[in-house]
Amino acid sequence: MSSDPFNLFARCLTKARNCGLAEPTACALATASADGRPSCRMVLLKDHGPDGFVIYTNLDSPKAQDLKENPRAELCFYWMPLKRQVRIHGTVKPVDEATADAYFASRPRLSRIGAWASRQSQPMKTALELEKNVVAVTARYGFGKIPRPENWSGFRLLPESIEFWVEKPFRQHHRVIFRREGEGWIKERLFP
Ligand SMILES: Cc1cc2nc3c(=O)[nH]c(=O)nc-3n(C[C@H](O)[C@H](O)[C@H](O)COP(=O)(O)O)c2cc1C
């Protein structure tokens, strides 16, 4: 097994991309408020490597509020066809503006419109409310450039530990955790 957890993660994700999953980058993001109330939801990983693991969201959403109050978070991937789980624990920092702008510009036009139209996690009186917002945003920008909303950006999770779990027969699963130590990583096996 590689001694570089980023390399190992990249190899797992490549395998996941090659096994026909609809959303191989889907992962659960666990956060906690300043007073310790946990919450967890699915997000899509948009970048990864030694600089961290990047997700994007609405900055007024409950998850973003949690991350502002308490930057500790965990991402958990489970790729059922591979029988593998990866957990990435660390602290987040905001993605810089230029990176967020570049990623936003790469999204399909309707997704960019959606980012303006959805007040993520706010109560919506009728289903029509979202559709009306989509129509209004579409009319506002016409065929012009759609800028990134100020309240839409990303977080970069800087890992302190990355754990790989691989299913084995009779619950004798393989678990290896990499813990950051200085510039390097300490690798340790765990009981399953
Ligand atoms: C497969 C999947 C991927 C998702 N990806 C994202 C994402 O990348 N960013 C996001 O803000 N919400 C994403 N969502 C929606 C979130 O799970 C969640 O419902 C929403 O962000 C509101 O979360 P919050 O109220 O905890 O902030 C995704 C949902 C699913 C099922």
The ligand as an SDF file (V2000), in Angstrom:
LIG
                    3D

 31 33  0  0  0  0  0  0  0  0999 V2000
  -25.5250   13.0160   -4.0130 C   0  0  0  0  0  0  0  0  0  0  0  0
  -25.7460   14.4140   -3.4480 C   0  0  0  0  0  0  0  0  0  0  0  0
  -24.8180   15.3990   -3.7000 C   0  0  0  0  0  0  0  0  0  0  0  0
  -24.9950   16.6880   -3.1870 C   0  0  0  0  0  0  0  0  0  0  0  0
  -24.0270   17.6310   -3.4110 N   0  0  0  0  0  0  0  0  0  0  0  0
  -24.1270   18.8500   -2.8450 C   0  0  0  0  0  0  0  0  0  0  0  0
  -23.0610   19.7860   -2.9690 C   0  0  0  0  0  0  0  0  0  0  0  0
  -22.0110   19.5390   -3.5810 O   0  0  0  0  0  0  0  0  0  0  0  0
  -23.2180   20.9980   -2.3600 N   0  0  0  0  0  0  0  0  0  0  0  0
  -24.3410   21.3180   -1.6570 C   0  0  0  0  0  0  0  0  0  0  0  0
  -24.4240   22.4330   -1.1420 O   0  0  0  0  0  0  0  0  0  0  0  0
  -25.3610   20.4330   -1.4940 N   0  0  0  0  0  0  0  0  0  0  0  0
  -25.2630   19.2030   -2.0630 C   0  0  0  0  0  0  0  0  0  0  0  0
  -26.2740   18.2760   -1.8920 N   0  0  0  0  0  0  0  0  0  0  0  0
  -27.4300   18.6550   -1.0500 C   0  0  0  0  0  0  0  0  0  0  0  0
  -27.0410   18.4740    0.4410 C   0  0  0  0  0  0  0  0  0  0  0  0
  -26.9990   17.1000    0.7820 O   0  0  0  0  0  0  0  0  0  0  0  0
  -27.9720   19.2200    1.3900 C   0  0  0  0  0  0  0  0  0  0  0  0
  -29.3040   18.7890    1.2110 O   0  0  0  0  0  0  0  0  0  0  0  0
  -27.9340   20.7320    1.1920 C   0  0  0  0  0  0  0  0  0  0  0  0
  -26.6260   21.1810    0.8630 O   0  0  0  0  0  0  0  0  0  0  0  0
  -28.3880   21.4620    2.4540 C   0  0  0  0  0  0  0  0  0  0  0  0
  -27.5590   21.1070    3.5280 O   0  0  0  0  0  0  0  0  0  0  0  0
  -27.4990   21.9560    4.8970 P   0  0  0  0  0  0  0  0  0  0  0  0
  -28.9210   22.4090    5.1810 O   0  0  0  0  0  0  0  0  0  0  0  0
  -26.9810   20.9890    5.9090 O   0  0  0  0  0  0  0  0  0  0  0  0
  -26.5730   23.1130    4.6720 O   0  0  0  0  0  0  0  0  0  0  0  0
  -26.1340   16.9840   -2.4090 C   0  0  0  0  0  0  0  0  0  0  0  0
  -27.0810   15.9770   -2.1430 C   0  0  0  0  0  0  0  0  0  0  0  0
  -26.8800   14.7190   -2.6640 C   0  0  0  0  0  0  0  0  0  0  0  0
  -27.8950   13.6350   -2.3470 C   0  0  0  0  0  0  0  0  0  0  0  0
  1  2  1  0
  2  3  1  0
  2 30  2  0
  3  4  2  0
  4  5  1  0
  4 28  1  0
  5  6  2  0
  6  7  1  0
  6 13  1  0
  7  8  2  0
  7  9  1  0
  9 10  1  0
 10 11  2  0
 10 12  1  0
 12 13  2  0
 13 14  1  0
 14 15  1  0
 14 28  1  0
 15 16  1  0
 16 17  1  0
 16 18  1  0
 18 19  1  0
 18 20  1  0
 20 21  1  0
 20 22  1  0
 22 23  1  0
 23 24  1  0
 24 25  2  0
 24 26  1  0
 24 27  1  0
 28 29  2  0
 29 30  1  0
 30 31  1  0
M  END
$$$$
